[in-house]
Every structure is written in structure tokens, then in C-alpha cells.
Amino acid sequence: MKNYKKQKVIFMKVKFIGETDPVYMINGKVYDVISIEKTWYRIVDEEGEDYLYPPELFEVVDEGG
């Protein structure tokens, strides 16, 4: 698995609006989208691992640029 914490490119910032699971995602926390693949967001979770998540679990807070 690649270490995306060192990657500089951030596509956008999103707020998680799903149910909190402290191992994976925390409701209301803003996460960096490090890539978008077939409309799903690749995000580094609370364990430091990157996974794809469906966009309906998030609210865009900064579309980046």
C-alpha cells in the first residue's frame, strides 16, 4: 500500500457525514481526497490506510483548485 500521507496533491476536502466508526471515519471530520476513481473518493482513514469511499458519505467543503 502506498503512503499517501507524503503525497502533495489533494483534489478536495470533504466532511464525513456517515456514522462514526473511530477506526475508519469520524462524523463531522474533514478529510483530504487524494484521488477520485470512477466517482469514488480515495481518502486516508483514521488508521492511515487509503480506501475508496462513495461520495454520498461526504459533503464537499473545499473543491480545491
mmJSON file of the N, C-alpha and C atoms, coordinates in Angstrom:
{"data_MODEL":{"atom_site":{
"group_PDB":["ATOM","ATOM","ATOM","ATOM","ATOM","ATOM","ATOM","ATOM","ATOM","ATOM","ATOM","ATOM","ATOM","ATOM","ATOM","ATOM","ATOM","ATOM","ATOM","ATOM","ATOM","ATOM","ATOM","ATOM","ATOM","ATOM","ATOM","ATOM","ATOM","ATOM","ATOM","ATOM","ATOM","ATOM","ATOM","ATOM","ATOM","ATOM","ATOM","ATOM","ATOM","ATOM","ATOM","ATOM","ATOM","ATOM","ATOM","ATOM","ATOM","ATOM","ATOM","ATOM","ATOM","ATOM","ATOM","ATOM","ATOM","ATOM","ATOM","ATOM","ATOM","ATOM","ATOM","ATOM","ATOM","ATOM","ATOM","ATOM","ATOM","ATOM","ATOM","ATOM","ATOM","ATOM","ATOM","ATOM","ATOM","ATOM","ATOM","ATOM","ATOM","ATOM","ATOM","ATOM","ATOM","ATOM","ATOM","ATOM","ATOM","ATOM","ATOM","ATOM","ATOM","ATOM","ATOM","ATOM","ATOM","ATOM","ATOM","ATOM","ATOM","ATOM","ATOM","ATOM","ATOM","ATOM","ATOM","ATOM","ATOM","ATOM","ATOM","ATOM","ATOM","ATOM","ATOM","ATOM","ATOM","ATOM","ATOM","ATOM","ATOM","ATOM","ATOM","ATOM","ATOM","ATOM","ATOM","ATOM","ATOM","ATOM","ATOM","ATOM","ATOM","ATOM","ATOM","ATOM","ATOM","ATOM","ATOM","ATOM","ATOM","ATOM","ATOM","ATOM","ATOM","ATOM","ATOM","ATOM","ATOM","ATOM","ATOM","ATOM","ATOM","ATOM","ATOM","ATOM","ATOM","ATOM","ATOM","ATOM","ATOM","ATOM","ATOM","ATOM","ATOM","ATOM","ATOM","ATOM","ATOM","ATOM","ATOM","ATOM","ATOM","ATOM","ATOM","ATOM","ATOM","ATOM","ATOM","ATOM","ATOM","ATOM","ATOM","ATOM","ATOM","ATOM","ATOM","ATOM","ATOM","ATOM","ATOM","ATOM","ATOM","ATOM","ATOM"],
"id":[1,2,3,4,5,6,7,8,9,10,11,12,13,14,15,16,17,18,19,20,21,22,23,24,25,26,27,28,29,30,31,32,33,34,35,36,37,38,39,40,41,42,43,44,45,46,47,48,49,50,51,52,53,54,55,56,57,58,59,60,61,62,63,64,65,66,67,68,69,70,71,72,73,74,75,76,77,78,79,80,81,82,83,84,85,86,87,88,89,90,91,92,93,94,95,96,97,98,99,100,101,102,103,104,105,106,107,108,109,110,111,112,113,114,115,116,117,118,119,120,121,122,123,124,125,126,127,128,129,130,131,132,133,134,135,136,137,138,139,140,141,142,143,144,145,146,147,148,149,150,151,152,153,154,155,156,157,158,159,160,161,162,163,164,165,166,167,168,169,170,171,172,173,174,175,176,177,178,179,180,181,182,183,184,185,186,187,188,189,190,191,192,193,194,195],
"type_symbol":["N","C","C","N","C","C","N","C","C","N","C","C","N","C","C","N","C","C","N","C","C","N","C","C","N","C","C","N","C","C","N","C","C","N","C","C","N","C","C","N","C","C","N","C","C","N","C","C","N","C","C","N","C","C","N","C","C","N","C","C","N","C","C","N","C","C","N","C","C","N","C","C","N","C","C","N","C","C","N","C","C","N","C","C","N","C","C","N","C","C","N","C","C","N","C","C","N","C","C","N","C","C","N","C","C","N","C","C","N","C","C","N","C","C","N","C","C","N","C","C","N","C","C","N","C","C","N","C","C","N","C","C","N","C","C","N","C","C","N","C","C","N","C","C","N","C","C","N","C","C","N","C","C","N","C","C","N","C","C","N","C","C","N","C","C","N","C","C","N","C","C","N","C","C","N","C","C","N","C","C","N","C","C","N","C","C","N","C","C","N","C","C","N","C","C"],
"label_atom_id":["N","CA","C","N","CA","C","N","CA","C","N","CA","C","N","CA","C","N","CA","C","N","CA","C","N","CA","C","N","CA","C","N","CA","C","N","CA","C","N","CA","C","N","CA","C","N","CA","C","N","CA","C","N","CA","C","N","CA","C","N","CA","C","N","CA","C","N","CA","C","N","CA","C","N","CA","C","N","CA","C","N","CA","C","N","CA","C","N","CA","C","N","CA","C","N","CA","C","N","CA","C","N","CA","C","N","CA","C","N","CA","C","N","CA","C","N","CA","C","N","CA","C","N","CA","C","N","CA","C","N","CA","C","N","CA","C","N","CA","C","N","CA","C","N","CA","C","N","CA","C","N","CA","C","N","CA","C","N","CA","C","N","CA","C","N","CA","C","N","CA","C","N","CA","C","N","CA","C","N","CA","C","N","CA","C","N","CA","C","N","CA","C","N","CA","C","N","CA","C","N","CA","C","N","CA","C","N","CA","C","N","CA","C","N","CA","C","N","CA","C","N","CA","C","N","CA","C"],
"label_alt_id":[null,null,null,null,null,null,null,null,null,null,null,null,null,null,null,null,null,null,null,null,null,null,null,null,null,null,null,null,null,null,null,null,null,null,null,null,null,null,null,null,null,null,null,null,null,null,null,null,null,null,null,null,null,null,null,null,null,null,null,null,null,null,null,null,null,null,null,null,null,null,null,null,null,null,null,null,null,null,null,null,null,null,null,null,null,null,null,null,null,null,null,null,null,null,null,null,null,null,null,null,null,null,null,null,null,null,null,null,null,null,null,null,null,null,null,null,null,null,null,null,null,null,null,null,null,null,null,null,null,null,null,null,null,null,null,null,null,null,null,null,null,null,null,null,null,null,null,null,null,null,null,null,null,null,null,null,null,null,null,null,null,null,null,null,null,null,null,null,null,null,null,null,null,null,null,null,null,null,null,null,null,null,null,null,null,null,null,null,null,null,null,null,null,null,null],
"label_comp_id":["MET","MET","MET","LYS","LYS","LYS","ASN","ASN","ASN","TYR","TYR","TYR","LYS","LYS","LYS","LYS","LYS","LYS","GLN","GLN","GLN","LYS","LYS","LYS","VAL","VAL","VAL","ILE","ILE","ILE","PHE","PHE","PHE","MET","MET","MET","LYS","LYS","LYS","VAL","VAL","VAL","LYS","LYS","LYS","PHE","PHE","PHE","ILE","ILE","ILE","GLY","GLY","GLY","GLU","GLU","GLU","THR","THR","THR","ASP","ASP","ASP","PRO","PRO","PRO","VAL","VAL","VAL","TYR","TYR","TYR","MET","MET","MET","ILE","ILE","ILE","ASN","ASN","ASN","GLY","GLY","GLY","LYS","LYS","LYS","VAL","VAL","VAL","TYR","TYR","TYR","ASP","ASP","ASP","VAL","VAL","VAL","ILE","ILE","ILE","SER","SER","SER","ILE","ILE","ILE","GLU","GLU","GLU","LYS","LYS","LYS","THR","THR","THR","TRP","TRP","TRP","TYR","TYR","TYR","ARG","ARG","ARG","ILE","ILE","ILE","VAL","VAL","VAL","ASP","ASP","ASP","GLU","GLU","GLU","GLU","GLU","GLU","GLY","GLY","GLY","GLU","GLU","GLU","ASP","ASP","ASP","TYR","TYR","TYR","LEU","LEU","LEU","TYR","TYR","TYR","PRO","PRO","PRO","PRO","PRO","PRO","GLU","GLU","GLU","LEU","LEU","LEU","PHE","PHE","PHE","GLU","GLU","GLU","VAL","VAL","VAL","VAL","VAL","VAL","ASP","ASP","ASP","GLU","GLU","GLU","GLY","GLY","GLY","GLY","GLY","GLY"],
"label_asym_id":["A","A","A","A","A","A","A","A","A","A","A","A","A","A","A","A","A","A","A","A","A","A","A","A","A","A","A","A","A","A","A","A","A","A","A","A","A","A","A","A","A","A","A","A","A","A","A","A","A","A","A","A","A","A","A","A","A","A","A","A","A","A","A","A","A","A","A","A","A","A","A","A","A","A","A","A","A","A","A","A","A","A","A","A","A","A","A","A","A","A","A","A","A","A","A","A","A","A","A","A","A","A","A","A","A","A","A","A","A","A","A","A","A","A","A","A","A","A","A","A","A","A","A","A","A","A","A","A","A","A","A","A","A","A","A","A","A","A","A","A","A","A","A","A","A","A","A","A","A","A","A","A","A","A","A","A","A","A","A","A","A","A","A","A","A","A","A","A","A","A","A","A","A","A","A","A","A","A","A","A","A","A","A","A","A","A","A","A","A","A","A","A","A","A","A"],
"label_entity_id":["1","1","1","1","1","1","1","1","1","1","1","1","1","1","1","1","1","1","1","1","1","1","1","1","1","1","1","1","1","1","1","1","1","1","1","1","1","1","1","1","1","1","1","1","1","1","1","1","1","1","1","1","1","1","1","1","1","1","1","1","1","1","1","1","1","1","1","1","1","1","1","1","1","1","1","1","1","1","1","1","1","1","1","1","1","1","1","1","1","1","1","1","1","1","1","1","1","1","1","1","1","1","1","1","1","1","1","1","1","1","1","1","1","1","1","1","1","1","1","1","1","1","1","1","1","1","1","1","1","1","1","1","1","1","1","1","1","1","1","1","1","1","1","1","1","1","1","1","1","1","1","1","1","1","1","1","1","1","1","1","1","1","1","1","1","1","1","1","1","1","1","1","1","1","1","1","1","1","1","1","1","1","1","1","1","1","1","1","1","1","1","1","1","1","1"],
"label_seq_id":[1,1,1,2,2,2,3,3,3,4,4,4,5,5,5,6,6,6,7,7,7,8,8,8,9,9,9,10,10,10,11,11,11,12,12,12,13,13,13,14,14,14,15,15,15,16,16,16,17,17,17,18,18,18,19,19,19,20,20,20,21,21,21,22,22,22,23,23,23,24,24,24,25,25,25,26,26,26,27,27,27,28,28,28,29,29,29,30,30,30,31,31,31,32,32,32,33,33,33,34,34,34,35,35,35,36,36,36,37,37,37,38,38,38,39,39,39,40,40,40,41,41,41,42,42,42,43,43,43,44,44,44,45,45,45,46,46,46,47,47,47,48,48,48,49,49,49,50,50,50,51,51,51,52,52,52,53,53,53,54,54,54,55,55,55,56,56,56,57,57,57,58,58,58,59,59,59,60,60,60,61,61,61,62,62,62,63,63,63,64,64,64,65,65,65],
"pdbx_PDB_ins_code":[null,null,null,null,null,null,null,null,null,null,null,null,null,null,null,null,null,null,null,null,null,null,null,null,null,null,null,null,null,null,null,null,null,null,null,null,null,null,null,null,null,null,null,null,null,null,null,null,null,null,null,null,null,null,null,null,null,null,null,null,null,null,null,null,null,null,null,null,null,null,null,null,null,null,null,null,null,null,null,null,null,null,null,null,null,null,null,null,null,null,null,null,null,null,null,null,null,null,null,null,null,null,null,null,null,null,null,null,null,null,null,null,null,null,null,null,null,null,null,null,null,null,null,null,null,null,null,null,null,null,null,null,null,null,null,null,null,null,null,null,null,null,null,null,null,null,null,null,null,null,null,null,null,null,null,null,null,null,null,null,null,null,null,null,null,null,null,null,null,null,null,null,null,null,null,null,null,null,null,null,null,null,null,null,null,null,null,null,null,null,null,null,null,null,null],
"Cartn_x":[0.85,0.0,0.898,0.574,1.355,1.106,2.102,1.932,1.486,0.18,-0.373,-0.214,0.217,0.399,1.478,2.423,3.508,3.147,2.047,1.635,1.15,1.554,1.226,-0.107,-0.535,-1.742,-2.985,-3.823,-5.102,-6.169,-7.106,-8.134,-9.16,-9.569,-10.546,-10.601,-11.318,-11.547,-13.031,-13.312,-14.697,-14.936,-16.186,-16.57,-17.371,-16.985,-17.681,-19.013,-20.102,-21.437,-22.113,-21.353,-21.889,-21.786,-22.056,-21.969,-20.515,-20.186,-18.821,-18.396,-17.209,-16.51,-15.084,-14.685,-13.395,-12.184,-12.335,-11.23,-11.093,-12.227,-12.2,-12.486,-13.65,-14.056,-14.826,-14.679,-15.361,-16.333,-17.607,-18.639,-18.25,-18.344,-18.039,-16.586,-15.713,-14.295,-14.055,-13.146,-12.784,-11.584,-11.71,-10.661,-10.221,-8.979,-8.446,-8.747,-9.269,-9.457,-8.158,-7.495,-6.197,-6.322,-7.474,-7.774,-9.262,-9.746,-11.134,-11.09,-11.713,-11.687,-13.11,-13.557,-14.926,-15.953,-15.789,-16.635,-16.47,-15.726,-15.499,-14.254,-14.235,-13.133,-12.131,-10.858,-9.805,-9.361,-9.512,-9.271,-8.45,-7.524,-6.761,-7.611,-7.875,-8.748,-7.983,-8.647,-8.06,-6.911,-6.807,-5.697,-4.506,-4.669,-3.592,-3.575,-4.632,-4.742,-5.66,-5.385,-6.236,-7.227,-8.477,-9.556,-10.461,-11.256,-12.26,-13.577,-14.216,-15.496,-16.478,-17.769,-18.767,-18.987,-19.173,-19.293,-20.499,-21.546,-22.725,-22.468,-21.317,-20.962,-20.271,-20.112,-19.341,-20.043,-19.659,-20.088,-18.823,-18.782,-17.598,-17.51,-16.346,-16.149,-15.162,-14.311,-13.367,-13.086,-13.484,-13.315,-11.889,-10.995,-9.603,-9.439,-8.403,-8.252,-7.197],
"Cartn_y":[-1.18,0.0,1.248,2.202,3.43,4.293,5.089,6.016,7.355,7.612,8.83,10.044,9.854,10.999,11.937,11.401,12.219,12.836,12.392,12.907,14.344,15.207,16.629,16.974,16.195,16.525,16.167,17.165,16.954,17.495,16.65,17.057,17.982,17.667,18.49,18.052,18.835,18.488,18.185,17.1,16.684,16.392,16.604,16.303,15.012,14.086,12.81,13.012,12.553,12.732,11.388,10.31,8.987,8.728,7.483,7.111,6.961,7.458,7.394,5.959,5.639,4.409,4.87,4.992,5.604,4.946,3.724,3.064,3.58,3.946,4.322,5.8,6.267,7.647,8.213,9.512,10.201,11.21,11.115,12.023,13.462,14.316,15.732,16.096,15.12,15.395,15.643,16.567,16.892,16.04,15.425,14.566,15.091,14.776,15.134,14.021,14.389,13.435,13.433,12.279,12.216,11.748,11.188,10.888,10.598,10.663,10.323,9.24,8.106,6.966,6.492,6.661,6.285,6.894,8.142,8.988,8.71,7.692,7.422,8.167,8.548,9.314,8.387,8.569,7.852,8.754,8.239,9.014,8.175,8.809,8.138,8.152,6.956,6.841,7.047,6.804,7.028,6.071,4.964,4.032,4.375,5.398,5.785,5.011,4.243,3.48,4.214,4.086,4.74,3.741,4.194,3.368,4.23,3.582,4.28,4.311,5.48,5.667,6.317,5.955,6.58,8.039,8.915,10.349,10.729,9.893,10.254,10.23,9.72,9.736,11.036,11.97,13.177,14.424,15.538,16.86,17.609,18.13,18.86,20.188,20.459,21.727,22.632,22.052,22.832,22.036,22.58,21.87,21.901,22.533,22.582,23.467,23.21,24.071,23.614],
"Cartn_z":[0.0,0.0,0.0,-0.822,-0.898,0.324,0.7,1.816,1.251,1.262,0.679,1.58,2.826,3.719,3.187,2.428,1.89,0.546,-0.044,-1.35,-1.208,-2.115,-2.044,-2.695,-3.69,-4.442,-3.628,-3.412,-2.744,-3.683,-4.061,-5.008,-4.37,-3.15,-2.443,-0.989,-0.202,1.201,1.358,2.091,2.292,3.77,4.2,5.581,5.584,6.463,6.563,7.259,6.629,7.202,7.491,7.416,7.74,9.238,9.629,11.035,11.451,12.647,13.154,13.417,12.955,13.304,13.564,14.839,15.172,14.517,14.053,13.368,11.942,11.334,9.925,9.674,10.065,9.797,10.986,11.205,12.298,11.707,12.118,11.625,11.914,10.9,11.038,10.79,10.704,10.466,8.981,8.685,7.304,6.895,5.737,5.189,3.833,3.466,2.155,1.161,0.005,-1.089,-1.885,-1.942,-2.618,-4.064,-4.416,-5.819,-5.943,-7.164,-7.458,-8.526,-8.222,-9.128,-9.389,-10.628,-11.024,-10.073,-9.761,-8.897,-7.404,-7.011,-5.586,-5.125,-3.841,-3.267,-2.584,-2.915,-2.186,-1.041,0.182,1.397,2.365,3.073,4.121,5.386,5.933,7.101,8.411,9.531,10.854,11.171,10.437,10.629,9.737,8.89,7.993,6.687,6.431,5.188,4.218,2.934,1.939,1.361,1.239,0.692,-0.169,-0.996,-1.792,-1.031,-1.04,-0.36,-1.325,-1.223,-2.094,-1.711,-2.684,-2.406,-1.559,-1.535,-0.743,0.762,1.193,2.612,3.025,2.078,2.336,1.83,2.428,1.982,1.58,0.372,-0.098,0.644,1.255,1.962,1.233,0.372,-0.428,-1.698,-2.826,-4.094,-4.61,-3.89,-4.321,-5.534,-6.263,-7.403,-8.277],
"occupancy":[1.0,1.0,1.0,1.0,1.0,1.0,1.0,1.0,1.0,1.0,1.0,1.0,1.0,1.0,1.0,1.0,1.0,1.0,1.0,1.0,1.0,1.0,1.0,1.0,1.0,1.0,1.0,1.0,1.0,1.0,1.0,1.0,1.0,1.0,1.0,1.0,1.0,1.0,1.0,1.0,1.0,1.0,1.0,1.0,1.0,1.0,1.0,1.0,1.0,1.0,1.0,1.0,1.0,1.0,1.0,1.0,1.0,1.0,1.0,1.0,1.0,1.0,1.0,1.0,1.0,1.0,1.0,1.0,1.0,1.0,1.0,1.0,1.0,1.0,1.0,1.0,1.0,1.0,1.0,1.0,1.0,1.0,1.0,1.0,1.0,1.0,1.0,1.0,1.0,1.0,1.0,1.0,1.0,1.0,1.0,1.0,1.0,1.0,1.0,1.0,1.0,1.0,1.0,1.0,1.0,1.0,1.0,1.0,1.0,1.0,1.0,1.0,1.0,1.0,1.0,1.0,1.0,1.0,1.0,1.0,1.0,1.0,1.0,1.0,1.0,1.0,1.0,1.0,1.0,1.0,1.0,1.0,1.0,1.0,1.0,1.0,1.0,1.0,1.0,1.0,1.0,1.0,1.0,1.0,1.0,1.0,1.0,1.0,1.0,1.0,1.0,1.0,1.0,1.0,1.0,1.0,1.0,1.0,1.0,1.0,1.0,1.0,1.0,1.0,1.0,1.0,1.0,1.0,1.0,1.0,1.0,1.0,1.0,1.0,1.0,1.0,1.0,1.0,1.0,1.0,1.0,1.0,1.0,1.0,1.0,1.0,1.0,1.0,1.0,1.0,1.0,1.0,1.0,1.0,1.0],
"B_iso_or_equiv":[0.0,0.0,0.0,0.0,0.0,0.0,0.0,0.0,0.0,0.0,0.0,0.0,0.0,0.0,0.0,0.0,0.0,0.0,0.0,0.0,0.0,0.0,0.0,0.0,0.0,0.0,0.0,0.0,0.0,0.0,0.0,0.0,0.0,0.0,0.0,0.0,0.0,0.0,0.0,0.0,0.0,0.0,0.0,0.0,0.0,0.0,0.0,0.0,0.0,0.0,0.0,0.0,0.0,0.0,0.0,0.0,0.0,0.0,0.0,0.0,0.0,0.0,0.0,0.0,0.0,0.0,0.0,0.0,0.0,0.0,0.0,0.0,0.0,0.0,0.0,0.0,0.0,0.0,0.0,0.0,0.0,0.0,0.0,0.0,0.0,0.0,0.0,0.0,0.0,0.0,0.0,0.0,0.0,0.0,0.0,0.0,0.0,0.0,0.0,0.0,0.0,0.0,0.0,0.0,0.0,0.0,0.0,0.0,0.0,0.0,0.0,0.0,0.0,0.0,0.0,0.0,0.0,0.0,0.0,0.0,0.0,0.0,0.0,0.0,0.0,0.0,0.0,0.0,0.0,0.0,0.0,0.0,0.0,0.0,0.0,0.0,0.0,0.0,0.0,0.0,0.0,0.0,0.0,0.0,0.0,0.0,0.0,0.0,0.0,0.0,0.0,0.0,0.0,0.0,0.0,0.0,0.0,0.0,0.0,0.0,0.0,0.0,0.0,0.0,0.0,0.0,0.0,0.0,0.0,0.0,0.0,0.0,0.0,0.0,0.0,0.0,0.0,0.0,0.0,0.0,0.0,0.0,0.0,0.0,0.0,0.0,0.0,0.0,0.0,0.0,0.0,0.0,0.0,0.0,0.0],
"pdbx_formal_charge":[null,null,null,null,null,null,null,null,null,null,null,null,null,null,null,null,null,null,null,null,null,null,null,null,null,null,null,null,null,null,null,null,null,null,null,null,null,null,null,null,null,null,null,null,null,null,null,null,null,null,null,null,null,null,null,null,null,null,null,null,null,null,null,null,null,null,null,null,null,null,null,null,null,null,null,null,null,null,null,null,null,null,null,null,null,null,null,null,null,null,null,null,null,null,null,null,null,null,null,null,null,null,null,null,null,null,null,null,null,null,null,null,null,null,null,null,null,null,null,null,null,null,null,null,null,null,null,null,null,null,null,null,null,null,null,null,null,null,null,null,null,null,null,null,null,null,null,null,null,null,null,null,null,null,null,null,null,null,null,null,null,null,null,null,null,null,null,null,null,null,null,null,null,null,null,null,null,null,null,null,null,null,null,null,null,null,null,null,null,null,null,null,null,null,null],
"auth_seq_id":[1,1,1,2,2,2,3,3,3,4,4,4,5,5,5,6,6,6,7,7,7,8,8,8,9,9,9,10,10,10,11,11,11,12,12,12,13,13,13,14,14,14,15,15,15,16,16,16,17,17,17,18,18,18,19,19,19,20,20,20,21,21,21,22,22,22,23,23,23,24,24,24,25,25,25,26,26,26,27,27,27,28,28,28,29,29,29,30,30,30,31,31,31,32,32,32,33,33,33,34,34,34,35,35,35,36,36,36,37,37,37,38,38,38,39,39,39,40,40,40,41,41,41,42,42,42,43,43,43,44,44,44,45,45,45,46,46,46,47,47,47,48,48,48,49,49,49,50,50,50,51,51,51,52,52,52,53,53,53,54,54,54,55,55,55,56,56,56,57,57,57,58,58,58,59,59,59,60,60,60,61,61,61,62,62,62,63,63,63,64,64,64,65,65,65],
"auth_comp_id":["MET","MET","MET","LYS","LYS","LYS","ASN","ASN","ASN","TYR","TYR","TYR","LYS","LYS","LYS","LYS","LYS","LYS","GLN","GLN","GLN","LYS","LYS","LYS","VAL","VAL","VAL","ILE","ILE","ILE","PHE","PHE","PHE","MET","MET","MET","LYS","LYS","LYS","VAL","VAL","VAL","LYS","LYS","LYS","PHE","PHE","PHE","ILE","ILE","ILE","GLY","GLY","GLY","GLU","GLU","GLU","THR","THR","THR","ASP","ASP","ASP","PRO","PRO","PRO","VAL","VAL","VAL","TYR","TYR","TYR","MET","MET","MET","ILE","ILE","ILE","ASN","ASN","ASN","GLY","GLY","GLY","LYS","LYS","LYS","VAL","VAL","VAL","TYR","TYR","TYR","ASP","ASP","ASP","VAL","VAL","VAL","ILE","ILE","ILE","SER","SER","SER","ILE","ILE","ILE","GLU","GLU","GLU","LYS","LYS","LYS","THR","THR","THR","TRP","TRP","TRP","TYR","TYR","TYR","ARG","ARG","ARG","ILE","ILE","ILE","VAL","VAL","VAL","ASP","ASP","ASP","GLU","GLU","GLU","GLU","GLU","GLU","GLY","GLY","GLY","GLU","GLU","GLU","ASP","ASP","ASP","TYR","TYR","TYR","LEU","LEU","LEU","TYR","TYR","TYR","PRO","PRO","PRO","PRO","PRO","PRO","GLU","GLU","GLU","LEU","LEU","LEU","PHE","PHE","PHE","GLU","GLU","GLU","VAL","VAL","VAL","VAL","VAL","VAL","ASP","ASP","ASP","GLU","GLU","GLU","GLY","GLY","GLY","GLY","GLY","GLY"],
"auth_asym_id":["A","A","A","A","A","A","A","A","A","A","A","A","A","A","A","A","A","A","A","A","A","A","A","A","A","A","A","A","A","A","A","A","A","A","A","A","A","A","A","A","A","A","A","A","A","A","A","A","A","A","A","A","A","A","A","A","A","A","A","A","A","A","A","A","A","A","A","A","A","A","A","A","A","A","A","A","A","A","A","A","A","A","A","A","A","A","A","A","A","A","A","A","A","A","A","A","A","A","A","A","A","A","A","A","A","A","A","A","A","A","A","A","A","A","A","A","A","A","A","A","A","A","A","A","A","A","A","A","A","A","A","A","A","A","A","A","A","A","A","A","A","A","A","A","A","A","A","A","A","A","A","A","A","A","A","A","A","A","A","A","A","A","A","A","A","A","A","A","A","A","A","A","A","A","A","A","A","A","A","A","A","A","A","A","A","A","A","A","A","A","A","A","A","A","A"],
"auth_atom_id":["N","CA","C","N","CA","C","N","CA","C","N","CA","C","N","CA","C","N","CA","C","N","CA","C","N","CA","C","N","CA","C","N","CA","C","N","CA","C","N","CA","C","N","CA","C","N","CA","C","N","CA","C","N","CA","C","N","CA","C","N","CA","C","N","CA","C","N","CA","C","N","CA","C","N","CA","C","N","CA","C","N","CA","C","N","CA","C","N","CA","C","N","CA","C","N","CA","C","N","CA","C","N","CA","C","N","CA","C","N","CA","C","N","CA","C","N","CA","C","N","CA","C","N","CA","C","N","CA","C","N","CA","C","N","CA","C","N","CA","C","N","CA","C","N","CA","C","N","CA","C","N","CA","C","N","CA","C","N","CA","C","N","CA","C","N","CA","C","N","CA","C","N","CA","C","N","CA","C","N","CA","C","N","CA","C","N","CA","C","N","CA","C","N","CA","C","N","CA","C","N","CA","C","N","CA","C","N","CA","C","N","CA","C","N","CA","C","N","CA","C","N","CA","C","N","CA","C"],
"pdbx_PDB_model_num":[1,1,1,1,1,1,1,1,1,1,1,1,1,1,1,1,1,1,1,1,1,1,1,1,1,1,1,1,1,1,1,1,1,1,1,1,1,1,1,1,1,1,1,1,1,1,1,1,1,1,1,1,1,1,1,1,1,1,1,1,1,1,1,1,1,1,1,1,1,1,1,1,1,1,1,1,1,1,1,1,1,1,1,1,1,1,1,1,1,1,1,1,1,1,1,1,1,1,1,1,1,1,1,1,1,1,1,1,1,1,1,1,1,1,1,1,1,1,1,1,1,1,1,1,1,1,1,1,1,1,1,1,1,1,1,1,1,1,1,1,1,1,1,1,1,1,1,1,1,1,1,1,1,1,1,1,1,1,1,1,1,1,1,1,1,1,1,1,1,1,1,1,1,1,1,1,1,1,1,1,1,1,1,1,1,1,1,1,1,1,1,1,1,1,1]
}}}
